[in-house]
Amino acid sequence: MKFIYSIILFIGCILELSSQRIYYLSALIILGNDRIQSWKIYPDTLKRPEDEYLTAEGEFKVRWPFQKDNDKEWEINFGDKAGSIRQRWNNKPYEWEMRLNGNYLYFSPKWPNQIDATDDWIIQFNDKNYSFRLRYDSGFCYGDLNYQDKNLIKVYNSRFKEFLDYDCKVNHVEVEDELILVSFFISMFYSIR
């Protein structure tokens, strides 16, 4: 009987791992003002961006790289999708919106006028409210995207006290690209502040 349970558990683990997607985000350009202007998204692989033959699957890029305070608007490319993320209002630096191939997503801190944006976020997409929690612990930044007590995405920096590279584990097949991108964006944008 134990053997049968072991086989069922083994098959369940294999199915769970096969449904998981993994992405890697890496800072690409740093200008003299220590502002990162571009991030590349790489597919599930054990390779790192230093490998010449690794092709990026997506990118976050500052829309106006030579303007002051230029990090309020970003261009996004992910697979065959294109769009933007921008600060919704000039006087509310923590309210953002994403447009990607005709889809709209809004995200902001859970509490109005929240000064420290490394807490809970509300993401509104397709008539659903998702929660994203960003936290720091012992030199690492962790982000978790949840919907109805189900963890959909985990994001974390790849190296101790270095916030230039992130891993993203997507735990469910049905997770839309927009949710992956907003999880990456909140993690990378607010961990380097």
Backbone hydrogen bonds, N-H to C=O, Kabsch-Sander energy under -0.5 kcal/mol:
donor,donor_aa,acceptor,acceptor_aa,energy
5,Y,1,M,-2.1
6,S,2,K,-2.3
7,I,3,F,-2.1
8,I,4,I,-2.4
9,L,5,Y,-2.5
10,F,6,S,-2.4
11,I,7,I,-2.5
12,G,8,I,-2.3
13,C,9,L,-2.2
14,I,10,F,-2.1
15,L,11,I,-2.4
16,E,12,G,-2.3
17,L,13,C,-2.5
18,S,14,I,-2.2
19,S,15,L,-1.1
20,Q,17,L,-1.0
21,R,170,V,-1.8
23,Y,168,C,-2.4
24,Y,42,Y,-2.1
25,L,166,Y,-2.9
26,S,40,K,-2.4
27,A,164,L,-2.5
28,L,38,S,-3.3
29,I,38,S,-1.0
31,L,35,R,-1.8
34,D,31,L,-2.0
37,Q,29,I,-2.2
38,S,29,I,-0.7
39,W,60,F,-2.9
40,K,26,S,-2.7
41,I,58,G,-2.8
42,Y,24,Y,-3.4
42,Y,40,K,-0.5
51,D,48,R,-2.5
54,L,51,D,-1.5
57,E,41,I,-3.4
58,G,41,I,-1.7
59,E,77,N,-2.9
60,F,39,W,-2.4
61,K,75,E,-2.4
62,V,37,Q,-2.7
63,R,73,E,-2.5
64,W,70,N,-0.5
67,Q,64,W,-1.5
70,N,67,Q,-0.7
72,K,69,D,-0.6
73,E,70,N,-0.9
74,W,85,I,-3.6
75,E,61,K,-3.7
76,I,83,G,-2.6
77,N,59,E,-2.1
78,F,81,K,-2.5
79,G,57,E,-3.2
81,K,78,F,-2.3
83,G,76,I,-2.3
84,S,99,R,-2.5
85,I,74,W,-2.3
86,R,97,E,-2.4
87,Q,72,K,-2.9
88,R,95,E,-2.8
89,W,92,K,-0.6
89,W,95,E,-0.5
92,K,89,W,-1.0
95,E,92,K,-1.6
96,W,94,Y,-0.5
96,W,107,F,-2.7
97,E,86,R,-2.2
98,M,105,L,-3.3
99,R,84,S,-2.7
100,L,103,N,-2.2
101,N,82,A,-2.0
103,N,100,L,-2.1
105,L,98,M,-2.4
106,Y,124,Q,-2.1
107,F,96,W,-2.2
108,S,122,I,-1.9
110,K,120,D,-2.9
114,Q,111,W,-1.3
117,A,115,I,-0.8
121,W,132,F,-2.9
122,I,108,S,-3.1
123,I,130,Y,-2.6
124,Q,106,Y,-3.2
125,F,123,I,-0.6
125,F,128,K,-2.3
126,N,104,Y,-0.5
128,K,125,F,-1.3
130,Y,123,I,-3.2
130,Y,128,K,-0.6
131,S,146,N,-2.5
132,F,121,W,-2.1
133,R,144,D,-2.2
134,L,119,D,-2.2
134,L,132,F,-0.5
135,R,142,Y,-2.6
137,D,140,F,-2.5
140,F,137,D,-1.2
142,Y,135,R,-3.2
143,G,155,V,-3.1
144,D,133,R,-1.8
145,L,153,I,-2.4
146,N,131,S,-3.1
146,N,144,D,-0.5
147,Y,150,K,-2.1
150,K,147,Y,-1.3
151,N,149,D,-0.5
152,L,145,L,-2.9
152,L,150,K,-0.6
153,I,145,L,-1.5
154,K,169,K,-2.1
155,V,143,G,-2.8
156,Y,167,D,-2.0
157,N,141,C,-1.3
158,S,165,D,-2.5
159,R,162,E,-0.7
161,K,139,G,-2.9
162,E,159,R,-1.9
166,Y,25,L,-2.8
167,D,156,Y,-2.9
168,C,23,Y,-2.5
169,K,154,K,-3.0
170,V,21,R,-3.4
170,V,168,C,-0.6
171,N,152,L,-3.2
171,N,169,K,-0.7
172,H,152,L,-0.6
175,V,172,H,-1.3
179,L,176,E,-0.7
180,I,176,E,-1.3
181,L,177,D,-2.6
182,V,178,E,-2.3
183,S,179,L,-1.7
184,F,180,I,-2.2
185,F,181,L,-2.7
186,I,182,V,-2.5
187,S,183,S,-1.8
188,M,184,F,-2.9
189,F,185,F,-2.9
190,Y,186,I,-2.1
191,S,187,S,-1.2
192,I,188,M,-0.9
